[in-house]
């Protein structure tokens, strides 16, 4: 069973491949000419499904399953920003470093050194047997500085509850044990294994 990931984010691809090691997993840019997907949804779930559908339709392969992830960080004291706009918080062409810098600057502007936040991951599956979507969350605090070089996105400023280090300071295998994406992938794997039985 082939699983095509509806993302070109190398960090996400690396994490998902590490989890789904018993499956043949490829980024969609390995099998298709990359194309832009307009994420018009108002929730992580809606955007994950939009991406999964778009790549599934473009593939036109009845033996493939498309897995799409839409994820981000929400800070309640900021009205849950950046939320679904996490990947483009500092602008459409923003890099991870740009987005990280903007969120740190926003906290500093409001004199917030540390405040609760949470990551959300929605994972959608577009399959020959229908569509599915599952979620995972990770709660903790964001701080007004970057610590560590590991991970990606907002990881250097996020400290999960029960830990003293940011995700950027943690080893990758330690992060993967607790991450929002892993929580969602556990549920997605249950669906994938069920579909494998059908196939």
C-alpha positions in Angstrom: 0.0 0.0 0.0 1.5 3.3 -1.1 1.1 6.3 1.0 1.7 9.7 -0.6 2.2 12.7 1.7 0.4 15.9 0.6 3.3 18.1 1.8 6.7 19.3 0.7 7.7 20.3 4.2 10.8 18.2 4.8 10.4 18.3 8.6 6.9 16.9 8.4 7.9 14.3 5.8 10.8 13.1 8.0 8.6 12.8 11.1 5.8 10.9 9.3 8.2 8.6 7.5 9.8 7.7 10.8 6.5 6.8 12.3 5.1 4.9 9.3 8.2 2.9 8.8 6.3 -0.3 7.8 4.7 1.5 4.8 6.1 2.8 1.5 5.9 6.6 2.1 6.7 9.3 -0.4 6.3 13.1 -0.5 3.9 14.1 -3.3 6.7 16.0 -5.0 8.4 12.6 -5.6 5.6 11.4 -7.8 3.9 14.6 -9.1 5.0 17.9 -10.4 4.6 20.1 -7.3 1.6 22.4 -7.4 0.1 25.0 -5.1 -3.0 24.0 -3.0 -5.2 26.8 -1.9 -5.9 26.2 1.8 -9.3 27.9 2.2 -10.5 26.1 5.2 -11.2 27.7 8.6 -10.0 24.8 10.7 -7.0 22.4 10.7 -9.4 19.6 9.7 -10.8 21.4 6.7 -7.3 22.3 5.4 -6.0 18.8 5.9 -8.9 17.4 3.9 -8.5 20.0 1.1 -4.8 19.0 0.7 -5.5 15.3 0.8 -8.3 15.6 -1.8 -6.3 17.7 -4.2 -3.3 15.3 -4.2 -5.6 12.2 -4.4 -7.4 13.7 -7.4 -4.1 14.6 -9.1 -2.6 11.2 -8.6 -5.5 9.3 -10.1 -4.1 6.1 -8.6 -6.6 3.7 -7.1 -3.9 1.9 -5.2 -2.6 5.0 -3.4 -3.6 6.6 -0.1 -2.9 10.3 0.4 -2.1 11.5 3.9 -2.2 15.2 4.6 -1.2 17.0 7.7 -2.4 20.5 8.7 -0.9 21.6 12.0 0.1 24.7 13.9 0.4 26.4 17.3 -2.2 28.4 19.1 -1.6 30.9 21.9 -4.8 31.5 23.9 -3.7 34.9 25.3 -3.3 36.0 21.6 -6.8 34.9 20.6 -5.3 31.5 19.6 -3.0 33.1 17.0 -1.3 32.0 14.8 -3.5 28.9 14.6 -4.2 27.8 11.1 -2.0 30.6 9.8 1.1 29.2 11.6 3.0 28.4 8.4 2.4 31.9 7.0 2.2 34.0 10.2 4.9 36.4 9.0 3.6 36.4 5.4 2.9 34.1 2.5 6.6 33.4 1.7 7.7 33.4 5.3 10.3 30.9 6.5 10.2 29.0 9.8 12.6 31.5 11.2 10.5 34.4 10.1 7.4 33.0 11.8 9.3 32.1 14.9 10.7 35.6 15.1 7.3 37.2 14.7 5.7 35.2 17.5 8.6 36.0 19.8 8.3 39.7 18.9 4.5 39.6 19.5 5.1 38.2 23.0 7.8 40.7 23.8 5.6 43.6 22.6 3.0 42.5 25.1 5.6 41.8 27.9 4.7 38.2 28.0 7.7 36.1 28.9 5.9 32.7 29.2 2.3 31.7 28.5 0.2 28.6 27.8 0.0 27.4 24.2 -0.8 24.2 22.3 0.0 22.5 19.1 -2.7 20.9 17.0 -2.3 18.3 14.2 -5.1 17.2 11.9 -4.2 14.3 9.7 -6.5 13.5 6.8 -6.6 10.4 4.7 -8.0 10.4 1.2 -8.5 6.7 0.1 -10.4 4.7 -2.4 -12.7 3.8 0.4 -13.5 7.3 1.6 -12.0 10.1 3.6 -10.9 10.2 7.3 -9.5 12.8 9.6 -8.0 12.4 13.1 -6.4 14.9 15.5 -3.6 15.1 18.1 -2.6 17.8 20.5 0.4 18.8 22.6 0.1 21.3 25.4 2.7 23.4 27.1 4.1 27.0 27.2 5.7 29.3 24.7 8.5 31.6 25.8 9.8 34.9 24.4 13.1 33.5 23.1 14.4 30.7 20.9 16.3 27.8 22.6 17.8 24.9 20.7 18.4 24.1 17.0 16.4 20.9 16.7 12.9 20.4 15.3 11.3 23.0 13.0 8.7 25.7 13.1 8.0 27.0 16.6 9.8 24.2 18.4 12.6 26.4 19.8 10.1 28.5 21.8 7.7 25.7 23.0 8.2 23.8 26.3 5.8 20.8 26.7 4.2 20.4 30.0 6.3 18.2 32.3 9.5 19.2 30.6 12.1 22.0 31.2 13.5 22.1 27.7 12.0 23.4 24.5 11.3 21.0 21.6 14.2 22.7 19.9 16.5 21.4 22.7 15.1 17.9 22.7 16.5 14.9 20.8 14.2 14.1 17.8 13.2 10.7 19.2 12.2 12.3 22.5 10.0 14.9 20.8 8.4 12.2 18.6 7.2 10.3 21.7 5.0 13.2 22.8 4.3 15.3 19.7 0.9 16.3 18.5 1.7 14.8 15.1 2.5 11.4 16.8 -0.7 11.5 18.7 -2.6 12.0 15.4 -0.5 9.4 13.6 -1.4 6.8 16.2 -5.1 7.2 15.2 -4.2 7.4 11.5 -2.3 4.1 11.7 -5.3 2.3 13.2 -7.3 3.4 10.1 -4.4 2.5 7.7 -4.1 -1.0 9.2 -7.9 -1.5 8.9 -7.8 -0.5 5.2 -4.9 -2.8 4.7 -7.1 -5.6 5.9 -9.8 -4.6 3.3 -7.2 -4.5 0.6 
